[in-house]
Amino acid sequence: MIPEFTQAEKDLLKGKVSAIARKYGCSHTYINLMLNGEIELKTNKSKKIHQGVRETIEFFQPVAQ
C-alpha cells in the first residue's frame, strides 16, 4: 500500500515532521518520503508510523463549528 496525503495535509505537518520522526525512531527523510508517496507500507513499523502521521493530522485538523 502506498500512502496518499493531500497537499493540505502535507502543509499541516510542516514543522512537525522531525518530532514525528523522533517519536518513531526514524529519519525525517523517511517521513517526507511517506508523505510524498515514495515508499510502500510493507512492514508493521511503517504501518504504525503511517497511523501516527494520520493521528497527528487528525489532531491538528481545524474543527468546524
All heavy atoms as TSV, in Angstrom:
chain	resi	resn	atom	element	x	y	z
A	1	MET	N	N	0.844	-1.177	0.000
A	1	MET	CA	C	0.000	0.000	0.000
A	1	MET	C	C	0.893	1.245	0.000
A	1	MET	O	O	1.815	1.361	0.785
A	1	MET	CB	C	-0.881	-0.026	1.247
A	1	MET	CG	C	-1.668	1.217	1.483
A	1	MET	SD	S	-2.678	1.056	2.971
A	1	MET	CE	C	-2.365	2.628	3.697
A	2	ILE	N	N	0.609	2.147	-0.885
A	2	ILE	CA	C	1.340	3.414	-0.948
A	2	ILE	C	C	0.459	4.487	-0.301
A	2	ILE	O	O	-0.692	4.666	-0.696
A	2	ILE	CB	C	1.685	3.785	-2.399
A	2	ILE	CG1	C	2.640	2.740	-2.977
A	2	ILE	CG2	C	2.295	5.178	-2.462
A	2	ILE	CD1	C	3.026	2.963	-4.401
A	3	PRO	N	N	0.989	5.175	0.717
A	3	PRO	CA	C	0.180	6.197	1.397
A	3	PRO	C	C	-0.074	7.400	0.505
A	3	PRO	O	O	0.760	7.765	-0.314
A	3	PRO	CB	C	1.045	6.575	2.593
A	3	PRO	CG	C	2.434	6.244	2.197
A	3	PRO	CD	C	2.339	5.073	1.257
A	4	GLU	N	N	-1.235	7.997	0.678
A	4	GLU	CA	C	-1.593	9.190	-0.076
A	4	GLU	C	C	-1.999	10.290	0.902
A	4	GLU	O	O	-2.783	10.056	1.809
A	4	GLU	CB	C	-2.742	8.895	-1.029
A	4	GLU	CG	C	-2.392	7.919	-2.126
A	4	GLU	CD	C	-3.539	7.671	-3.081
A	4	GLU	OE1	O	-4.523	8.437	-3.054
A	4	GLU	OE2	O	-3.448	6.700	-3.840
A	5	PHE	N	N	-1.450	11.455	0.692
A	5	PHE	CA	C	-1.767	12.609	1.516
A	5	PHE	C	C	-2.079	13.788	0.608
A	5	PHE	O	O	-1.443	13.962	-0.426
A	5	PHE	CB	C	-0.578	12.974	2.422
A	5	PHE	CG	C	-0.231	11.916	3.423
A	5	PHE	CD1	C	0.716	10.946	3.143
A	5	PHE	CD2	C	-0.863	11.875	4.651
A	5	PHE	CE1	C	1.029	9.969	4.061
A	5	PHE	CE2	C	-0.561	10.899	5.579
A	5	PHE	CZ	C	0.391	9.941	5.285
A	6	THR	N	N	-3.047	14.592	1.003
A	6	THR	CA	C	-3.377	15.781	0.232
A	6	THR	C	C	-2.347	16.870	0.519
A	6	THR	O	O	-1.606	16.806	1.509
A	6	THR	CB	C	-4.768	16.313	0.608
A	6	THR	OG1	O	-4.736	16.750	1.978
A	6	THR	CG2	C	-5.850	15.266	0.417
A	7	GLN	N	N	-2.318	17.866	-0.332
A	7	GLN	CA	C	-1.398	18.979	-0.126
A	7	GLN	C	C	-1.725	19.711	1.171
A	7	GLN	O	O	-0.830	20.154	1.883
A	7	GLN	CB	C	-1.435	19.949	-1.313
A	7	GLN	CG	C	-0.359	21.007	-1.261
A	7	GLN	CD	C	1.045	20.430	-1.232
A	7	GLN	OE1	O	1.367	19.514	-1.974
A	7	GLN	NE2	N	1.894	20.969	-0.363
A	8	ALA	N	N	-3.005	19.807	1.507
A	8	ALA	CA	C	-3.412	20.463	2.752
A	8	ALA	C	C	-2.879	19.695	3.960
A	8	ALA	O	O	-2.434	20.299	4.942
A	8	ALA	CB	C	-4.928	20.571	2.813
A	9	GLU	N	N	-2.903	18.364	3.892
A	9	GLU	CA	C	-2.378	17.549	4.986
A	9	GLU	C	C	-0.868	17.717	5.103
A	9	GLU	O	O	-0.326	17.824	6.203
A	9	GLU	CB	C	-2.727	16.073	4.772
A	9	GLU	CG	C	-4.202	15.784	4.927
A	9	GLU	CD	C	-4.588	14.375	4.528
A	9	GLU	OE1	O	-3.903	13.767	3.677
A	9	GLU	OE2	O	-5.591	13.882	5.069
A	10	LYS	N	N	-0.183	17.769	3.964
A	10	LYS	CA	C	1.270	17.978	3.976
A	10	LYS	C	C	1.605	19.342	4.574
A	10	LYS	O	O	2.539	19.463	5.368
A	10	LYS	CB	C	1.835	17.878	2.563
A	10	LYS	CG	C	1.773	16.486	1.970
A	10	LYS	CD	C	2.277	16.514	0.545
A	10	LYS	CE	C	2.022	15.219	-0.180
A	10	LYS	NZ	N	2.464	15.267	-1.585
A	11	ASP	N	N	0.836	20.355	4.204
A	11	ASP	CA	C	1.062	21.699	4.734
A	11	ASP	C	C	0.833	21.736	6.245
A	11	ASP	O	O	1.546	22.417	6.975
A	11	ASP	CB	C	0.148	22.713	4.049
A	11	ASP	CG	C	0.505	22.942	2.587
A	11	ASP	OD1	O	1.638	22.588	2.184
A	11	ASP	OD2	O	-0.355	23.451	1.852
A	12	LEU	N	N	-0.157	20.991	6.705
A	12	LEU	CA	C	-0.480	20.932	8.126
A	12	LEU	C	C	0.670	20.335	8.931
A	12	LEU	O	O	0.901	20.714	10.077
A	12	LEU	CB	C	-1.749	20.098	8.324
A	12	LEU	CG	C	-2.331	20.029	9.716
A	12	LEU	CD1	C	-2.912	21.391	10.096
A	12	LEU	CD2	C	-3.418	18.975	9.766
A	13	LEU	N	N	1.417	19.427	8.322
A	13	LEU	CA	C	2.505	18.736	9.022
A	13	LEU	C	C	3.836	19.480	8.983
A	13	LEU	O	O	4.794	19.032	9.611
A	13	LEU	CB	C	2.688	17.329	8.435
A	13	LEU	CG	C	1.571	16.351	8.749
A	13	LEU	CD1	C	1.775	15.056	7.998
A	13	LEU	CD2	C	1.487	16.091	10.243
A	14	LYS	N	N	3.904	20.599	8.276
A	14	LYS	CA	C	5.156	21.361	8.229
A	14	LYS	C	C	5.553	21.764	9.644
A	14	LYS	O	O	4.749	22.266	10.405
A	14	LYS	CB	C	5.000	22.591	7.355
A	14	LYS	CG	C	5.019	22.218	5.907
A	14	LYS	CD	C	5.214	23.403	5.014
A	14	LYS	CE	C	5.345	22.848	3.654
A	14	LYS	NZ	N	5.083	23.363	2.530
A	15	GLY	N	N	6.802	21.505	9.974
A	15	GLY	CA	C	7.299	21.813	11.307
A	15	GLY	C	C	7.085	20.704	12.315
A	15	GLY	O	O	7.570	20.787	13.439
A	16	LYS	N	N	6.373	19.661	11.926
A	16	LYS	CA	C	6.076	18.559	12.834
A	16	LYS	C	C	6.777	17.260	12.422
A	16	LYS	O	O	6.775	16.287	13.159
A	16	LYS	CB	C	4.572	18.324	12.907
A	16	LYS	CG	C	3.814	19.538	13.430
A	16	LYS	CD	C	2.330	19.409	13.199
A	16	LYS	CE	C	1.559	20.623	13.617
A	16	LYS	NZ	N	1.832	21.817	12.842
A	17	VAL	N	N	7.389	17.255	11.241
A	17	VAL	CA	C	7.985	16.040	10.687
A	17	VAL	C	C	9.115	15.525	11.573
A	17	VAL	O	O	9.191	14.324	11.846
A	17	VAL	CB	C	8.473	16.294	9.243
A	17	VAL	CG1	C	9.274	15.120	8.722
A	17	VAL	CG2	C	7.277	16.560	8.342
A	18	SER	N	N	9.977	16.394	12.050
A	18	SER	CA	C	11.106	15.969	12.893
A	18	SER	C	C	10.619	15.352	14.199
A	18	SER	O	O	11.174	14.359	14.667
A	18	SER	CB	C	12.040	17.135	13.181
A	18	SER	OG	O	12.683	17.531	11.995
A	19	ALA	N	N	9.594	15.928	14.784
A	19	ALA	CA	C	9.047	15.391	16.036
A	19	ALA	C	C	8.434	14.006	15.809
A	19	ALA	O	O	8.613	13.101	16.636
A	19	ALA	CB	C	8.004	16.339	16.603
A	20	ILE	N	N	7.734	13.832	14.705
A	20	ILE	CA	C	7.155	12.521	14.383
A	20	ILE	C	C	8.275	11.505	14.175
A	20	ILE	O	O	8.198	10.374	14.672
A	20	ILE	CB	C	6.258	12.618	13.134
A	20	ILE	CG1	C	5.035	13.493	13.418
A	20	ILE	CG2	C	5.824	11.231	12.673
A	20	ILE	CD1	C	4.236	13.871	12.184
A	21	ALA	N	N	9.324	11.913	13.479
A	21	ALA	CA	C	10.457	11.020	13.227
A	21	ALA	C	C	11.117	10.594	14.542
A	21	ALA	O	O	11.434	9.415	14.729
A	21	ALA	CB	C	11.463	11.705	12.316
A	22	ARG	N	N	11.321	11.528	15.450
A	22	ARG	CA	C	11.906	11.196	16.758
A	22	ARG	C	C	11.016	10.217	17.513
A	22	ARG	O	O	11.504	9.275	18.132
A	22	ARG	CB	C	12.101	12.453	17.597
A	22	ARG	CG	C	13.406	13.142	17.374
A	22	ARG	CD	C	13.689	14.192	18.445
A	22	ARG	NE	N	12.605	15.137	18.663
A	22	ARG	CZ	C	12.403	16.234	17.958
A	22	ARG	NH1	N	13.206	16.538	16.968
A	22	ARG	NH2	N	11.405	17.048	18.238
A	23	LYS	N	N	9.716	10.447	17.468
A	23	LYS	CA	C	8.784	9.593	18.198
A	23	LYS	C	C	8.875	8.142	17.730
A	23	LYS	O	O	8.801	7.224	18.541
A	23	LYS	CB	C	7.353	10.108	18.003
A	23	LYS	CG	C	6.310	9.270	18.696
A	23	LYS	CD	C	4.918	9.839	18.501
A	23	LYS	CE	C	3.876	8.960	19.171
A	23	LYS	NZ	N	2.534	9.503	19.015
A	24	TYR	N	N	9.041	7.936	16.431
A	24	TYR	CA	C	9.042	6.588	15.890
A	24	TYR	C	C	10.438	6.046	15.593
A	24	TYR	O	O	10.572	4.948	15.055
A	24	TYR	CB	C	8.160	6.529	14.646
A	24	TYR	CG	C	6.709	6.695	15.012
A	24	TYR	CD1	C	6.060	7.910	14.826
A	24	TYR	CD2	C	5.991	5.662	15.586
A	24	TYR	CE1	C	4.744	8.081	15.187
A	24	TYR	CE2	C	4.666	5.816	15.952
A	24	TYR	CZ	C	4.056	7.029	15.754
A	24	TYR	OH	O	2.751	7.192	16.133
A	25	GLY	N	N	11.474	6.801	15.936
A	25	GLY	CA	C	12.836	6.316	15.776
A	25	GLY	C	C	13.253	6.139	14.323
A	25	GLY	O	O	13.914	5.153	13.975
A	26	CYS	N	N	12.857	7.088	13.490
A	26	CYS	CA	C	13.255	7.041	12.083
A	26	CYS	C	C	13.711	8.436	11.666
A	26	CYS	O	O	13.709	9.355	12.470
A	26	CYS	CB	C	12.099	6.552	11.206
A	26	CYS	SG	S	10.660	7.628	11.206
A	27	SER	N	N	14.114	8.579	10.422
A	27	SER	CA	C	14.605	9.881	9.960
A	27	SER	C	C	13.465	10.755	9.445
A	27	SER	O	O	12.409	10.254	9.055
A	27	SER	CB	C	15.634	9.685	8.842
A	27	SER	OG	O	14.991	9.178	7.687
A	28	HIS	N	N	13.709	12.050	9.442
A	28	HIS	CA	C	12.716	12.967	8.879
A	28	HIS	C	C	12.589	12.731	7.372
A	28	HIS	O	O	11.520	12.930	6.805
A	28	HIS	CB	C	13.073	14.419	9.191
A	28	HIS	CG	C	14.277	14.931	8.489
A	28	HIS	ND1	N	15.553	14.620	8.886
A	28	HIS	CD2	C	14.397	15.699	7.387
A	28	HIS	CE1	C	16.406	15.186	8.061
A	28	HIS	NE2	N	15.734	15.856	7.137
A	29	THR	N	N	13.660	12.254	6.754
A	29	THR	CA	C	13.617	11.939	5.327
A	29	THR	C	C	12.610	10.821	5.063
A	29	THR	O	O	11.857	10.874	4.091
A	29	THR	CB	C	15.012	11.531	4.823
A	29	THR	OG1	O	15.916	12.594	5.105
A	29	THR	CG2	C	15.001	11.242	3.335
A	30	TYR	N	N	12.587	9.824	5.937
A	30	TYR	CA	C	11.645	8.711	5.789
A	30	TYR	C	C	10.201	9.222	5.864
A	30	TYR	O	O	9.352	8.830	5.067
A	30	TYR	CB	C	11.897	7.652	6.863
A	30	TYR	CG	C	11.022	6.440	6.720
A	30	TYR	CD1	C	11.348	5.434	5.825
A	30	TYR	CD2	C	9.855	6.295	7.464
A	30	TYR	CE1	C	10.545	4.321	5.670
A	30	TYR	CE2	C	9.053	5.192	7.321
A	30	TYR	CZ	C	9.399	4.201	6.426
A	30	TYR	OH	O	8.599	3.108	6.272
A	31	ILE	N	N	9.941	10.107	6.809
A	31	ILE	CA	C	8.595	10.675	6.947
A	31	ILE	C	C	8.234	11.463	5.692
A	31	ILE	O	O	7.119	11.348	5.176
A	31	ILE	CB	C	8.490	11.571	8.199
A	31	ILE	CG1	C	8.834	10.801	9.474
A	31	ILE	CG2	C	7.099	12.197	8.302
A	31	ILE	CD1	C	7.893	9.650	9.804
A	32	ASN	N	N	9.171	12.258	5.182
A	32	ASN	CA	C	8.909	13.025	3.964
A	32	ASN	C	C	8.655	12.107	2.769
A	32	ASN	O	O	7.783	12.397	1.939
A	32	ASN	CB	C	10.057	13.986	3.668
A	32	ASN	CG	C	10.030	15.196	4.577
A	32	ASN	OD1	O	8.967	15.690	4.922
A	32	ASN	ND2	N	11.193	15.659	4.970
A	33	LEU	N	N	9.405	11.013	2.671
A	33	LEU	CA	C	9.166	10.043	1.593
A	33	LEU	C	C	7.761	9.462	1.708
A	33	LEU	O	O	7.073	9.259	0.702
A	33	LEU	CB	C	10.214	8.929	1.628
A	33	LEU	CG	C	11.627	9.315	1.204
A	33	LEU	CD1	C	12.587	8.163	1.479
A	33	LEU	CD2	C	11.662	9.702	-0.262
A	34	MET	N	N	7.337	9.194	2.938
A	34	MET	CA	C	5.992	8.664	3.161
A	34	MET	C	C	4.943	9.691	2.735
A	34	MET	O	O	3.965	9.358	2.055
A	34	MET	CB	C	5.803	8.293	4.634
A	34	MET	CG	C	4.445	7.699	4.940
A	34	MET	SD	S	4.256	7.253	6.676
A	34	MET	CE	C	5.299	5.827	6.778
A	35	LEU	N	N	5.151	10.944	3.110
A	35	LEU	CA	C	4.194	11.996	2.770
A	35	LEU	C	C	4.079	12.202	1.266
A	35	LEU	O	O	3.018	12.560	0.763
A	35	LEU	CB	C	4.581	13.313	3.442
A	35	LEU	CG	C	4.461	13.348	4.967
A	35	LEU	CD1	C	5.011	14.653	5.514
A	35	LEU	CD2	C	3.033	13.131	5.403
A	36	ASN	N	N	5.183	11.973	0.556
A	36	ASN	CA	C	5.181	12.145	-0.894
A	36	ASN	C	C	4.800	10.877	-1.651
A	36	ASN	O	O	4.824	10.873	-2.883
A	36	ASN	CB	C	6.556	12.648	-1.346
A	36	ASN	CG	C	6.827	14.044	-0.855
A	36	ASN	OD1	O	5.930	14.880	-0.809
A	36	ASN	ND2	N	8.051	14.321	-0.460
A	37	GLY	N	N	4.476	9.812	-0.931
A	37	GLY	CA	C	4.046	8.577	-1.576
A	37	GLY	C	C	5.165	7.844	-2.296
A	37	GLY	O	O	4.916	7.124	-3.253
A	38	GLU	N	N	6.391	8.007	-1.821
A	38	GLU	CA	C	7.534	7.401	-2.480
A	38	GLU	C	C	7.974	6.085	-1.851
A	38	GLU	O	O	8.950	5.492	-2.294
A	38	GLU	CB	C	8.702	8.387	-2.497
A	38	GLU	CG	C	8.376	9.641	-3.299
A	38	GLU	CD	C	9.500	10.657	-3.282
A	38	GLU	OE1	O	10.655	10.266	-3.064
A	38	GLU	OE2	O	9.198	11.840	-3.480
A	39	ILE	N	N	7.285	5.646	-0.791
A	39	ILE	CA	C	7.592	4.357	-0.192
A	39	ILE	C	C	6.306	3.550	-0.059
A	39	ILE	O	O	5.209	4.104	-0.057
A	39	ILE	CB	C	8.248	4.504	1.199
A	39	ILE	CG1	C	7.320	5.262	2.148
A	39	ILE	CG2	C	9.590	5.174	1.118
A	39	ILE	CD1	C	7.725	5.153	3.586
A	40	GLU	N	N	6.466	2.254	0.036
A	40	GLU	CA	C	5.318	1.374	0.191
A	40	GLU	C	C	5.271	0.883	1.635
A	40	GLU	O	O	6.305	0.571	2.221
A	40	GLU	CB	C	5.444	0.189	-0.768
A	40	GLU	CG	C	4.166	-0.610	-0.866
A	40	GLU	CD	C	4.194	-1.604	-2.012
A	40	GLU	OE1	O	5.014	-1.430	-2.934
A	40	GLU	OE2	O	3.393	-2.538	-1.965
A	41	LEU	N	N	4.084	0.816	2.202
A	41	LEU	CA	C	3.918	0.373	3.579
A	41	LEU	C	C	3.876	-1.152	3.599
A	41	LEU	O	O	2.844	-1.758	3.319
A	41	LEU	CB	C	2.636	0.949	4.180
A	41	LEU	CG	C	2.506	2.466	4.149
A	41	LEU	CD1	C	1.175	2.894	4.737
A	41	LEU	CD2	C	3.651	3.123	4.875
A	42	LYS	N	N	5.011	-1.759	3.921
A	42	LYS	CA	C	5.103	-3.218	3.926
A	42	LYS	C	C	5.286	-3.784	5.325
A	42	LYS	O	O	4.781	-4.853	5.618
A	42	LYS	CB	C	6.280	-3.667	3.060
A	42	LYS	CG	C	6.113	-3.385	1.593
A	42	LYS	CD	C	7.303	-3.894	0.815
A	42	LYS	CE	C	7.137	-3.629	-0.663
A	42	LYS	NZ	N	8.312	-4.080	-1.429
A	43	THR	N	N	6.010	-3.081	6.173
A	43	THR	CA	C	6.321	-3.607	7.496
A	43	THR	C	C	5.350	-3.075	8.542
A	43	THR	O	O	4.656	-2.074	8.328
A	43	THR	CB	C	7.752	-3.212	7.913
A	43	THR	OG1	O	7.810	-1.787	8.051
A	43	THR	CG2	C	8.782	-3.667	6.878
A	44	ASN	N	N	5.333	-3.754	9.682
A	44	ASN	CA	C	4.473	-3.298	10.779
A	44	ASN	C	C	4.894	-1.920	11.265
A	44	ASN	O	O	4.051	-1.093	11.606
A	44	ASN	CB	C	4.512	-4.293	11.935
A	44	ASN	CG	C	3.739	-5.551	11.628
A	44	ASN	OD1	O	2.839	-5.544	10.795
A	44	ASN	ND2	N	4.086	-6.636	12.287
A	45	LYS	N	N	6.224	-1.674	11.289
A	45	LYS	CA	C	6.698	-0.366	11.743
A	45	LYS	C	C	6.245	0.737	10.802
A	45	LYS	O	O	5.804	1.794	11.252
A	45	LYS	CB	C	8.223	-0.364	11.871
A	45	LYS	CG	C	8.743	0.936	12.456
A	45	LYS	CD	C	10.215	0.894	12.772
A	45	LYS	CE	C	10.630	2.205	13.398
A	45	LYS	NZ	N	12.020	2.191	13.837
A	46	SER	N	N	6.328	0.510	9.501
A	46	SER	CA	C	5.898	1.546	8.560
A	46	SER	C	C	4.403	1.812	8.682
A	46	SER	O	O	3.966	2.955	8.588
A	46	SER	CB	C	6.273	1.169	7.123
A	46	SER	OG	O	5.548	0.048	6.679
A	47	LYS	N	N	3.622	0.770	8.927
A	47	LYS	CA	C	2.172	0.944	9.106
A	47	LYS	C	C	1.876	1.703	10.394
A	47	LYS	O	O	0.965	2.533	10.440
A	47	LYS	CB	C	1.479	-0.407	9.099
A	47	LYS	CG	C	1.524	-1.064	7.733
A	47	LYS	CD	C	0.942	-2.451	7.754
A	47	LYS	CE	C	1.128	-3.092	6.378
A	47	LYS	NZ	N	0.720	-4.488	6.354
A	48	LYS	N	N	2.673	1.430	11.442
A	48	LYS	CA	C	2.493	2.132	12.710
A	48	LYS	C	C	2.840	3.615	12.555
A	48	LYS	O	O	2.141	4.486	13.072
A	48	LYS	CB	C	3.386	1.495	13.775
A	48	LYS	CG	C	3.232	2.065	15.144
A	48	LYS	CD	C	4.091	1.323	16.152
A	48	LYS	CE	C	3.916	1.923	17.526
A	48	LYS	NZ	N	4.736	1.236	18.525
A	49	ILE	N	N	3.917	3.906	11.821
A	49	ILE	CA	C	4.304	5.295	11.570
A	49	ILE	C	C	3.210	6.000	10.770
A	49	ILE	O	O	2.828	7.128	11.083
A	49	ILE	CB	C	5.656	5.356	10.837
A	49	ILE	CG1	C	6.775	4.839	11.742
A	49	ILE	CG2	C	5.955	6.782	10.374
A	49	ILE	CD1	C	8.093	4.607	11.034
A	50	HIS	N	N	2.676	5.332	9.751
A	50	HIS	CA	C	1.602	5.905	8.936
A	50	HIS	C	C	0.392	6.233	9.804
A	50	HIS	O	O	-0.208	7.303	9.676
A	50	HIS	CB	C	1.218	4.936	7.813
A	50	HIS	CG	C	0.114	5.427	6.958
A	50	HIS	ND1	N	-1.178	4.976	7.105
A	50	HIS	CD2	C	0.081	6.345	5.956
A	50	HIS	CE1	C	-1.944	5.583	6.230
A	50	HIS	NE2	N	-1.205	6.418	5.519
A	51	GLN	N	N	0.038	5.317	10.699
A	51	GLN	CA	C	-1.093	5.552	11.593
A	51	GLN	C	C	-0.817	6.754	12.491
A	51	GLN	O	O	-1.702	7.576	12.734
A	51	GLN	CB	C	-1.374	4.304	12.441
A	51	GLN	CG	C	-2.566	4.448	13.357
A	51	GLN	CD	C	-3.862	4.690	12.616
A	51	GLN	OE1	O	-4.076	4.193	11.527
A	51	GLN	NE2	N	-4.734	5.475	13.211
A	52	GLY	N	N	0.419	6.867	12.972
A	52	GLY	CA	C	0.792	8.009	13.806
A	52	GLY	C	C	0.718	9.324	13.054
A	52	GLY	O	O	0.288	10.338	13.601
A	53	VAL	N	N	1.129	9.312	11.795
A	53	VAL	CA	C	1.031	10.517	10.969
A	53	VAL	C	C	-0.436	10.891	10.781
A	53	VAL	O	O	-0.813	12.066	10.894
A	53	VAL	CB	C	1.732	10.301	9.610
A	53	VAL	CG1	C	1.436	11.443	8.660
A	53	VAL	CG2	C	3.239	10.146	9.799
A	54	ARG	N	N	-1.273	9.908	10.507
A	54	ARG	CA	C	-2.719	10.169	10.352
A	54	ARG	C	C	-3.316	10.739	11.635
A	54	ARG	O	O	-4.144	11.653	11.588
A	54	ARG	CB	C	-3.453	8.875	9.960
A	54	ARG	CG	C	-3.249	8.485	8.532
A	54	ARG	CD	C	-4.171	9.321	7.681
A	54	ARG	NE	N	-3.815	9.187	6.285
A	54	ARG	CZ	C	-4.020	10.124	5.399
A	54	ARG	NH1	N	-4.568	11.256	5.738
A	54	ARG	NH2	N	-3.688	9.951	4.146
A	55	GLU	N	N	-2.916	10.193	12.788
A	55	GLU	CA	C	-3.419	10.695	14.067
A	55	GLU	C	C	-2.961	12.135	14.304
A	55	GLU	O	O	-3.724	12.948	14.826
A	55	GLU	CB	C	-2.956	9.792	15.206
A	55	GLU	CG	C	-3.648	8.443	15.211
A	55	GLU	CD	C	-3.048	7.464	16.204
A	55	GLU	OE1	O	-2.063	7.807	16.908
A	55	GLU	OE2	O	-3.546	6.329	16.260
A	56	THR	N	N	-1.742	12.443	13.916
A	56	THR	CA	C	-1.224	13.813	14.060
A	56	THR	C	C	-2.023	14.777	13.187
A	56	THR	O	O	-2.388	15.867	13.624
A	56	THR	CB	C	0.271	13.864	13.693
A	56	THR	OG1	O	0.980	12.944	14.516
A	56	THR	CG2	C	0.828	15.262	13.879
A	57	ILE	N	N	-2.306	14.351	11.964
A	57	ILE	CA	C	-3.111	15.186	11.061
A	57	ILE	C	C	-4.492	15.421	11.661
A	57	ILE	O	O	-4.990	16.547	11.678
A	57	ILE	CB	C	-3.230	14.524	9.673
A	57	ILE	CG1	C	-1.878	14.565	8.956
A	57	ILE	CG2	C	-4.322	15.195	8.833
A	57	ILE	CD1	C	-1.822	13.730	7.702
A	58	GLU	N	N	-5.103	14.370	12.173
A	58	GLU	CA	C	-6.440	14.500	12.765
A	58	GLU	C	C	-6.414	15.436	13.980
A	58	GLU	O	O	-7.316	16.249	14.161
A	58	GLU	CB	C	-6.949	13.121	13.186
A	58	GLU	CG	C	-8.371	13.142	13.690
A	58	GLU	CD	C	-8.873	11.746	14.033
A	58	GLU	OE1	O	-8.464	10.786	13.392
A	58	GLU	OE2	O	-9.699	11.647	14.968
A	59	PHE	N	N	-5.353	15.345	14.787
A	59	PHE	CA	C	-5.232	16.183	15.972
A	59	PHE	C	C	-5.138	17.664	15.618
A	59	PHE	O	O	-5.748	18.514	16.277
A	59	PHE	CB	C	-4.011	15.759	16.798
A	59	PHE	CG	C	-3.820	16.547	18.046
A	59	PHE	CD1	C	-4.576	16.263	19.174
A	59	PHE	CD2	C	-2.901	17.580	18.106
A	59	PHE	CE1	C	-4.414	16.997	20.338
A	59	PHE	CE2	C	-2.735	18.319	19.260
A	59	PHE	CZ	C	-3.494	18.018	20.396
A	60	PHE	N	N	-4.372	17.986	14.576
A	60	PHE	CA	C	-4.157	19.378	14.219
A	60	PHE	C	C	-5.162	19.916	13.200
A	60	PHE	O	O	-5.095	21.083	12.838
A	60	PHE	CB	C	-2.723	19.576	13.686
A	60	PHE	CG	C	-1.703	19.553	14.778
A	60	PHE	CD1	C	-0.920	18.431	14.986
A	60	PHE	CD2	C	-1.536	20.634	15.619
A	60	PHE	CE1	C	0.021	18.393	16.007
A	60	PHE	CE2	C	-0.607	20.615	16.637
A	60	PHE	CZ	C	0.177	19.485	16.826
A	61	GLN	N	N	-6.052	19.076	12.728
A	61	GLN	CA	C	-7.064	19.498	11.753
A	61	GLN	C	C	-8.029	20.495	12.410
A	61	GLN	O	O	-8.532	20.239	13.495
A	61	GLN	CB	C	-7.833	18.264	11.278
A	61	GLN	CG	C	-8.610	18.482	10.018
A	61	GLN	CD	C	-7.729	18.436	8.787
A	61	GLN	OE1	O	-6.768	19.175	8.684
A	61	GLN	NE2	N	-8.067	17.589	7.852
A	62	PRO	N	N	-8.269	21.616	11.784
A	62	PRO	CA	C	-9.219	22.571	12.346
A	62	PRO	C	C	-10.619	21.965	12.428
A	62	PRO	O	O	-11.030	21.225	11.536
A	62	PRO	CB	C	-9.212	23.726	11.351
A	62	PRO	CG	C	-8.023	23.541	10.496
A	62	PRO	CD	C	-7.680	22.092	10.540
A	63	VAL	N	N	-11.320	22.274	13.487
A	63	VAL	CA	C	-12.664	21.745	13.690
A	63	VAL	C	C	-13.680	22.824	13.293
A	63	VAL	O	O	-13.620	23.956	13.766
A	63	VAL	CB	C	-12.880	21.363	15.176
A	63	VAL	CG1	C	-14.293	20.849	15.401
A	63	VAL	CG2	C	-11.857	20.324	15.598
A	64	ALA	N	N	-14.590	22.451	12.421
A	64	ALA	CA	C	-15.644	23.387	12.005
A	64	ALA	C	C	-16.695	23.475	13.115
A	64	ALA	O	O	-17.073	22.474	13.705
A	64	ALA	CB	C	-16.285	22.929	10.711
A	65	GLN	N	N	-17.154	24.679	13.365
A	65	GLN	CA	C	-18.156	24.852	14.426
A	65	GLN	C	C	-19.473	25.279	13.870
A	65	GLN	O	O	-19.644	25.927	12.949
A	65	GLN	CB	C	-17.668	25.874	15.441
A	65	GLN	CG	C	-16.461	25.357	16.183
A	65	GLN	CD	C	-16.054	26.346	17.273
A	65	GLN	OE1	O	-16.786	27.263	17.625
A	65	GLN	NE2	N	-14.884	26.150	17.824
